[in-house]
């Protein structure tokens, strides 16, 4: 069985790109990655108190999500959301571990609620005003593919619904970074819809094939280094406006084939 969706808008933020237009140029080969670190945007849609508290994961997730919504022409309040990440907020996790290892084990409630895996989804609700469902997933390095499957399943069940899918990751500080090295923060987002209409069609199917690699060694290195960057082969097809088929890495022995077309 194949799950079907339409891409109505895309958002992107990561090393060397601050939006989908810049990322699209890099993926087309019209521009080269400049090697710069991810520029973390201020989450302007959040109230001032929340804006000061959020970390890298929330900042990149919200930036990509709202870019995708704007490109689709939809209102975020009318869209369900799926947030998928390989891990939670590493900075807050590190800070909590430091407190637990000290003589004073009083954990800040703000630290705690920002450390949980669904924090980006919660802040999305605050920033967007949406009362629709916002799911938060984690499948370790397979999280992006899991997010696509979840969004596709939602659209199959509710074909009239629109879903914002956001795949995001951010690095841990040391010493956690030694065990789980993630070189930078990154997020990609898709505004997805079911049925017929505008947008590039996607057809999703589980397979056991080897994942698609990228010819550009810098992009391939990024694909391998950051779980959310496993979406890059699909994004390259969408950037080129090509119909085609790519295979995205998922779980051990399992991958996700994605066909693009009308």
N, C-alpha and C positions, 0 to 999 in steps of 0.2 A: 504494500500500500504506500502511495506517495502522498505526502502532505503538500499543500499548495498555498502560496501566499503571493502578494504583490508588494514590491518595494516602492513606496511613495516618496520617501525622503531618507537621506543619510546624514549622519553626524560623525565627526572624527576629530580626535585630539590625541597627540602623542609626540614622540621625539621628532622634531623637525617639521611638524605641521600643526596648525592651530584651527583647522576647519576642513570640511570635506573638499572645497575647491582646491586648496593647497595639496591635500593628500591625493586627490584625483590626478593632479599634474605629475606628482611623483610616481604614482602607479602606472600612468600612461607612458612614462619615460620622458616626459617633456621637461621635467626638472629633477635635480638630484637631491637626495636627502642631505641636509647641511650638517648633520651630526649634533645639532643643538638639543639641549634637554627640553623636556615638555614644559611649556609655559602654562602654569596653573592659573586659570581664570578665576576672578572673584564671582561667587554665586550671587549675583545681583538680585535674583528673584526671591531670595530668602530674607526674612526680617534681620535687622542688624545683629541681634543677639545670636541667632543661629549662624549667621554668616561668619562670625568670629570663631566659632567653635568647630566648624567642619574641617575635615582633613582632605588629603589628596584624592582619595577614592571618591568621595562625594563630589568634589569640585569637577573632576574630569567626567564623572558619570552624568551629572546634571548638564554640563556644557554640551556633551555629545547628544544627550537626549533632547534638549530643547532645540538644537540645530536641526535634528531630524524632523521634529514636529513642525518647525517653521518651514522647512523645505516641502513638507507634505501639504501645507495650507490648512491643516486641521487645528483644532483647539485641543490643547493637552488635557483639558478637563473632561473631554469626551472619549479619551483613550485609556484602555487598560495598559498595564506596563509589566514587563518582565526584566528584572535585573539579574545578571549572571556574572559571577566572579570566582576566581580560583581560591580566593582567600578574603579575609575580612580586613579591617583597618589595622595595618601593621604598626603604625605609630602608637595608637592607643593600646593595642595589645602589648607592645613593648613597655609602655609607661605603667600599665597595670601590673605586669610581671615585676617591674622594679619595685613597686609599692609592696607587693606580696613578699618580696625577698628582703624587705626592710623590717625594722622594728615596729614601725607605724603602718598597720595594714588597713588603714581607712581609705577605701577606694572612692574616688570622686564619682558621684552618680552621673555627671556629665561625661566623664571618661567612659563609664560603663555603657551608657546608651549609645555612644558614638562607636564603640568597639564591636557591636553586634553586626551580624552579616546583613541584616535587612535595613541598616541605617540609610544607605542611599535611596532605597525605596520609600522610606519614611519621609526623608527630606524632599523627595520628588512630590509626594502628596502635599506637603506644606508649600512648596514653591509653585506648583501647578494649580493647586486648588482642586485636583481631581479626587473624586470619591470612588473611582473605579478600582478594581483589584490591581494590586501591585505585588507580584510574586518575586521572591528572591531565591535564587538557585546557587548551588555550589556542586560542581563535579570535578574538582581539582583542575588539572590541565584540560579536561574535556568540557569545561563550563561553557565556552561559546557555542559548541555544537548542541549541548543540552538546552541552552537558551533558544536556539533556532527551533529545536523540536518542540519545546514547550509553547513557543509563540505559534508555531504551525498547528499544534493540537488545539490551542484556544480558538484559532480561526476556523478550524474544521468543525468545532462544536458550535461556534457562534459566528457564522460567515459574515454577518453584518457589522461585526465589531472591528475596530482598529486597535492595534497593539503596538506600543513602543518597546522595542527590544534594545537593551543597553548591556554591552559586554565591557567590563572594566577591570583594571588591575592597578595596584600601586605597590612600590617596594617596601620591604621591611628594613628597619635600622639594624645595625649589628647588635648582638651576635646572631639574631635570627636570619639575617641576610646571608650568612655563611651557609646555612642549611637550606634556605629557600631563596636563591638569588633571583631577583626581578630587577632589571637595570633601570627602569623608569616607570612613570605612570602613563597609562594609555586607556582610551575608551573609544568604542565604535558603537553607533546606534543606527537602528533601522526603524522607520515608520512603516508598519506592515498592515495590509488590509486583505480581506478575502474577496471572493466573488470576482466580478469583471470590472474593468475600469482602467484608469491611468496607472502607469507604473510598470516596472519590469517584473515579469513573472518568475517565481521561484518554485521548483519542485524538489522536495526533500525526501531522501530515501536512505535508510541504513545499509551499509555495505561493509565488506571486509577488505576493500582495496587499500593500497598504500596512499597516503595523503599527497596531494599536489604540492610540488615545490615551486619556488620562484626563481627565475633566471638571474635577476639582479642579486648579487651576493649580499648587499646591505639589507635589502628587504627580506631575503631568506634568513639572514641572521636575526632580524627582528621577529620574524615568524616563529623561529625556534626559541627565542629568549623569553617572550611574553605570551602567556596563554591566550589573551584576547586577540593577539596578532595572528592566531591561527585562522582568523577570518580573512586575512590579506589575499589569498588566491581568489576568493569570491569577490572581494572589493575590487581587485584588478579587473575582473570581467565587467563589473558594473561601471567602473571608471572608463573602460574602453567602449562601453555600449554594445558589447558583443554577446551574441547567443553562444552558449557553450556549456561545459560541464567541468566541475572541479570536485575534488574529494578533500574534505576537511578532517583533520585529526580529531578523534573523539576519545574513546576509552581504549585500553589495550585490546588489540585484535578486532576493533570495531571503528568504523569511520562513518562520516556522513557525506553522501554524494548530493551535490546541489546542481541542478540544471537551471540555466537562465534563458529566458526567451520572452516572447510577447505575452 
